[in-house]
Amino acid sequence: MSDDKQQENTWNYLNENLTQWVMESKSHSMEGNVASYIPELANAPKDILGICIMDSQGQTALSGDHDFRFTLQSISKVFTLILALMDRGEEVVFSKVGMEPTGDDFNSMLKLELVEPGIPFNPLINAGAIAISSLIAGNSPAEQTDRMLHFFRDIADNSTLDINLDVHQSESDTAHRNRSLAYFLKDNGVLDQQVDDVLEVYFSHCSVEATCTDLARMALVLAHNGVDPIRKKQIIPRRFVQIAKTFMFTCGMYNASGEFAMNVGLPAKSGVSGGILSMVPGRYGIGVVGPALNRKGNSTAGVHLLGTLSQKFDWSLF
């Protein structure tokens, strides 16, 4: 059987069965809870589950609550890392953040004090993402935010992508831990800018609102090593995609990254709004949303659904 025919058969089987798999996974939302430490996120329905899978021609397999709108939260950290790498280069970026998993909660400051040289262990924990936000080029927080937003829109091929101002305000109002992290980074010499300016950029990229289709479109670019296969356009240098995908494997699912690699085996990044961005390298971009989270901060139903798909189609890279 030719590769094209095999791909067609896979796509047909996926479309025929996706709704059933979504319904089976949706029951797992009852095992989790919606994030409440950012008050605006607590408004999300607990039983939501949606998915979009997109191929290199732009065909989509959609099911469940795929049009539910949510904010990127920590998923945005993948793309701000890439933007900082494009703006500053590897040497500067990795003088401010490390390359290792922490084994701690995503908002922990423990190792900032205990482990020299006092820089965040990686760019996907909160402290690391705050440091990365300071490296986005621009003469003001507004300019940095504008560059970030245009970059996200280009990757998603969606000029309407925007910041949810209610979530942004809710983030800012309750960001006591993130402010503590930022002041600690400032004291350690990691941040050159004022804390409030850096946090304005950080809150803004976490509050960008999207759908599963937007996530799948963004993931598709990563799946094709920085090339948008639909527009035939190189958006991101291949090397920086390689770096981002490596971090997604090792740190992208918080303290469950190893477990996710074992059970699903795909690069992924989750956010506390319930979104998960994942991909089958060279083939598909995947966007999932399920706001009910497990104790590690990942979507209970979303993780189950990705595990089902990986097993059905033997997608694991391991």
C-alpha positions as CSV (number, residue, x, y, z in Angstrom):
1,M,0.0,0.0,0.0
2,S,1.4,3.4,-0.9
3,D,2.1,6.0,1.8
4,D,-0.6,8.3,0.4
5,K,-3.2,5.5,0.5
6,Q,-2.2,4.5,4.0
7,Q,-2.5,8.2,5.2
8,E,-5.9,8.4,3.6
9,N,-7.1,5.2,5.4
10,T,-5.7,6.5,8.7
11,W,-7.5,9.8,8.2
12,N,-10.8,8.1,7.3
13,Y,-10.5,5.8,10.3
14,L,-9.8,8.8,12.5
15,N,-12.8,10.8,11.3
16,E,-15.1,7.8,11.7
17,N,-14.1,7.1,15.3
18,L,-13.0,10.4,16.8
19,T,-16.4,11.3,18.3
20,Q,-16.7,8.0,20.0
21,W,-13.2,8.4,21.5
22,V,-14.0,11.9,22.7
23,M,-17.1,10.7,24.4
24,E,-15.2,7.9,26.1
25,S,-12.5,10.3,27.3
26,K,-15.0,13.0,28.4
27,S,-16.1,11.0,31.4
28,H,-12.6,11.5,32.8
29,S,-13.3,15.2,33.3
30,M,-15.2,14.2,36.4
31,E,-11.9,13.1,37.9
32,G,-10.5,16.7,37.8
33,N,-11.2,20.2,38.8
34,V,-11.2,23.5,36.9
35,A,-8.3,25.9,37.9
36,S,-9.6,28.4,40.4
37,Y,-6.5,30.3,41.6
38,I,-7.0,32.6,38.6
39,P,-10.7,33.4,39.3
40,E,-11.6,34.0,35.6
41,L,-10.6,30.5,34.7
42,A,-13.0,29.0,37.3
43,N,-15.9,30.0,35.1
44,A,-15.0,27.3,32.5
45,P,-17.5,24.4,32.4
46,K,-15.9,21.3,33.9
47,D,-17.3,18.8,31.4
48,I,-15.9,20.4,28.2
49,L,-13.7,18.3,25.9
50,G,-12.8,19.2,22.3
51,I,-10.2,18.4,19.8
52,C,-8.9,19.5,16.4
53,I,-6.4,17.4,14.4
54,M,-4.9,19.2,11.3
55,D,-2.9,17.7,8.5
56,S,-0.4,19.3,6.2
57,Q,-3.1,20.2,3.6
58,G,-5.2,22.0,6.2
59,Q,-7.8,19.2,6.5
60,T,-9.2,19.1,10.0
61,A,-10.7,16.3,12.1
62,L,-13.0,18.0,14.7
63,S,-15.0,16.7,17.6
64,G,-16.5,17.6,20.9
65,D,-16.3,21.2,22.1
66,H,-13.7,22.1,19.6
67,D,-15.0,25.7,19.2
68,F,-14.8,26.4,23.0
69,R,-12.5,29.5,23.5
70,F,-9.8,29.4,26.2
71,T,-6.6,31.2,27.0
72,L,-3.2,29.7,26.1
73,Q,-1.8,30.1,29.6
74,S,1.5,28.0,29.7
75,I,1.1,26.8,26.1
76,S,2.2,30.3,25.2
77,K,5.6,29.7,26.8
78,V,6.6,27.5,23.9
79,F,6.2,30.3,21.4
80,T,7.7,33.1,23.6
81,L,10.7,30.9,24.0
82,I,11.0,30.6,20.2
83,L,10.5,34.3,19.8
84,A,13.2,35.1,22.4
85,L,15.6,32.7,20.6
86,M,14.9,34.4,17.3
87,D,15.4,37.9,18.9
88,R,18.4,37.2,21.1
89,G,20.0,33.9,20.1
90,E,20.8,30.8,22.2
91,E,23.7,32.2,24.1
92,V,21.7,35.0,25.6
93,V,18.6,33.0,26.3
94,F,20.4,30.2,28.0
95,S,22.4,32.6,30.2
96,K,19.0,33.5,31.7
97,V,17.4,30.0,31.9
98,G,18.6,26.4,32.1
99,M,17.7,23.3,30.1
100,E,16.6,20.8,32.8
101,P,13.4,19.6,34.3
102,T,12.9,20.7,37.9
103,G,10.9,18.0,39.6
104,D,9.1,20.8,41.4
105,D,5.7,22.6,40.9
106,F,5.6,24.9,37.9
107,N,5.3,28.0,40.2
108,S,8.0,26.9,42.7
109,M,10.9,29.2,43.7
110,L,12.7,26.5,45.7
111,K,15.6,25.9,43.4
112,L,16.1,29.5,42.6
113,E,17.5,29.9,46.1
114,L,19.1,26.4,46.5
115,V,20.9,25.8,43.3
116,E,23.6,28.0,41.7
117,P,23.6,30.2,39.6
118,G,20.1,31.1,40.7
119,I,18.5,31.1,37.2
120,P,15.3,29.2,36.4
121,F,15.8,25.5,35.5
122,N,14.0,25.8,32.2
123,P,11.8,28.2,30.2
124,L,8.5,26.4,30.7
125,I,8.2,26.9,34.4
126,N,6.8,30.2,35.5
127,A,10.1,31.7,36.6
128,G,11.7,30.6,33.3
129,A,8.8,32.0,31.3
130,I,9.0,35.3,33.2
131,A,12.7,35.5,32.4
132,I,12.0,34.7,28.7
133,S,9.3,37.4,28.5
134,S,12.0,40.0,29.4
135,L,14.0,38.9,26.3
136,I,11.4,39.6,23.7
137,A,12.7,42.6,21.7
138,G,10.9,45.9,22.1
139,N,11.4,49.3,23.8
140,S,8.4,49.0,26.0
141,P,6.0,46.3,27.3
142,A,3.4,47.5,24.8
143,E,5.9,47.0,21.9
144,Q,7.0,43.6,23.2
145,T,3.4,42.5,23.6
146,D,2.6,43.7,20.1
147,R,5.5,41.7,18.6
148,M,4.4,38.7,20.5
149,L,0.8,38.9,19.4
150,H,1.8,39.4,15.7
151,F,4.1,36.4,16.0
152,F,1.3,34.2,17.5
153,R,-1.1,35.4,14.8
154,D,1.4,34.5,12.0
155,I,1.9,31.0,13.4
156,A,-1.8,30.4,13.9
157,D,-2.6,32.1,10.5
158,N,-5.3,33.9,12.4
159,S,-5.2,37.7,12.4
160,T,-8.0,37.9,15.0
161,L,-6.1,36.1,17.7
162,D,-6.2,38.5,20.7
163,I,-5.8,38.9,24.5
164,N,-8.7,38.2,26.7
165,L,-8.6,41.3,28.9
166,D,-10.8,39.8,31.7
167,V,-8.3,36.9,32.1
168,H,-5.4,39.3,31.9
169,Q,-6.8,41.4,34.7
170,S,-7.6,38.3,36.8
171,E,-4.1,37.1,36.3
172,S,-2.6,40.4,37.4
173,D,-4.9,40.7,40.4
174,T,-3.9,37.3,41.8
175,A,-0.3,37.1,40.7
176,H,1.3,37.2,44.2
177,R,3.5,34.1,43.6
178,N,4.6,35.3,40.1
179,R,5.4,38.7,41.5
180,S,7.5,37.0,44.2
181,L,9.3,34.9,41.5
182,A,9.9,38.0,39.4
183,Y,11.4,40.0,42.3
184,F,13.6,37.1,43.2
185,L,14.8,37.0,39.5
186,K,15.4,40.7,39.6
187,D,17.4,40.4,42.8
188,N,19.5,37.6,41.2
189,G,20.3,39.8,38.2
190,V,18.2,37.7,35.8
191,L,15.8,40.5,34.9
192,D,17.2,43.7,33.5
193,Q,13.8,45.4,33.2
194,Q,11.4,46.5,35.9
195,V,9.3,43.7,37.4
196,D,5.9,45.2,36.5
197,D,7.0,45.7,32.9
198,V,8.1,42.1,32.5
199,L,5.0,40.8,34.1
200,E,2.8,42.8,31.8
201,V,4.3,40.9,28.9
202,Y,4.0,37.6,30.7
203,F,0.3,38.1,31.6
204,S,-0.4,39.2,28.1
205,H,0.9,36.1,26.3
206,C,-0.7,33.8,28.9
207,S,-4.0,35.5,28.2
208,V,-4.1,35.1,24.4
209,E,-7.4,33.5,23.6
210,A,-7.7,30.6,21.1
211,T,-9.6,27.5,20.0
212,C,-8.5,23.9,19.4
213,T,-8.2,24.8,15.7
214,D,-5.8,27.6,16.5
215,L,-3.7,25.3,18.7
216,A,-3.6,22.6,16.0
217,R,-2.5,25.2,13.4
218,M,0.3,26.4,15.6
219,A,1.3,22.8,16.4
220,L,1.3,22.0,12.7
221,V,4.2,24.5,12.2
222,L,6.2,22.9,14.9
223,A,5.4,19.4,13.5
224,H,7.0,20.5,10.2
225,N,10.1,22.0,11.8
226,G,9.1,25.6,11.6
227,V,7.5,25.5,8.1
228,D,3.9,26.2,7.6
229,P,3.1,23.4,5.1
230,I,-0.2,25.0,4.0
231,R,1.3,28.4,3.1
232,K,4.7,26.9,2.2
233,K,6.4,29.4,4.5
234,Q,9.3,29.1,6.8
235,I,8.3,30.9,10.0
236,I,10.7,29.6,12.6
237,P,14.3,28.4,12.1
238,R,14.5,24.6,12.4
239,R,17.0,24.7,15.2
240,F,14.7,26.7,17.5
241,V,11.8,24.3,16.8
242,Q,14.1,21.4,17.8
243,I,14.9,23.2,21.1
244,A,11.2,23.9,21.8
245,K,10.1,20.3,21.1
246,T,12.9,19.0,23.4
247,F,11.5,21.1,26.2
248,M,8.0,20.0,25.4
249,F,9.1,16.4,25.9
250,T,11.0,16.9,29.1
251,C,9.0,19.7,30.8
252,G,5.8,20.4,28.8
253,M,3.4,18.5,31.0
254,Y,4.6,19.8,34.3
255,N,5.6,17.1,36.7
256,A,3.8,14.5,34.6
257,S,6.1,14.9,31.6
258,G,7.8,11.6,32.0
259,E,4.5,9.8,32.5
260,F,3.1,11.5,29.4
261,A,6.1,10.5,27.4
262,M,5.6,6.9,28.5
263,N,1.9,6.7,27.8
264,V,1.5,9.1,24.8
265,G,5.0,9.6,23.5
266,L,4.4,12.9,21.7
267,P,5.8,16.4,22.2
268,A,3.1,18.4,24.1
269,K,2.5,21.5,26.2
270,S,-0.4,22.0,28.5
271,G,-1.9,25.1,30.2
272,V,-4.1,25.5,33.3
273,S,-7.0,26.6,31.2
274,G,-7.2,22.9,30.1
275,G,-5.6,23.3,26.7
276,I,-3.0,20.9,25.3
277,L,-0.9,21.5,22.2
278,S,0.6,18.4,20.7
279,M,1.7,17.0,17.4
280,V,2.7,14.0,15.3
281,P,6.0,15.2,13.9
282,G,5.9,15.5,10.1
283,R,2.2,14.8,10.0
284,Y,-0.4,16.4,12.3
285,G,-0.9,19.4,14.6
286,I,-3.2,18.7,17.5
287,G,-5.2,21.0,19.8
288,V,-7.2,19.8,22.7
289,V,-9.2,21.5,25.5
290,G,-10.6,20.0,28.7
291,P,-10.7,22.5,31.6
292,A,-10.9,19.9,34.4
293,L,-7.3,19.3,35.6
294,N,-5.6,16.6,37.5
295,R,-3.4,17.4,40.5
296,K,-0.4,17.9,38.2
297,G,-2.3,20.7,36.3
298,N,-3.1,18.8,33.1
299,S,-6.5,18.1,31.5
300,T,-7.7,14.8,32.8
301,A,-9.9,14.1,29.8
302,G,-7.4,15.6,27.3
303,V,-4.6,13.5,28.5
304,H,-6.8,10.4,28.3
305,L,-7.9,11.3,24.7
306,L,-4.3,11.8,23.5
307,G,-3.3,8.5,25.1
308,T,-6.2,6.7,23.2
309,L,-5.2,8.3,19.9
310,S,-1.5,7.5,20.4
311,Q,-2.3,3.9,21.1
312,K,-4.8,3.5,18.3
313,F,-2.4,4.8,15.7
314,D,1.0,3.9,17.2
315,W,2.0,7.6,17.3
316,S,4.5,7.3,20.1
317,L,8.0,8.4,19.1
318,F,9.6,5.9,21.5
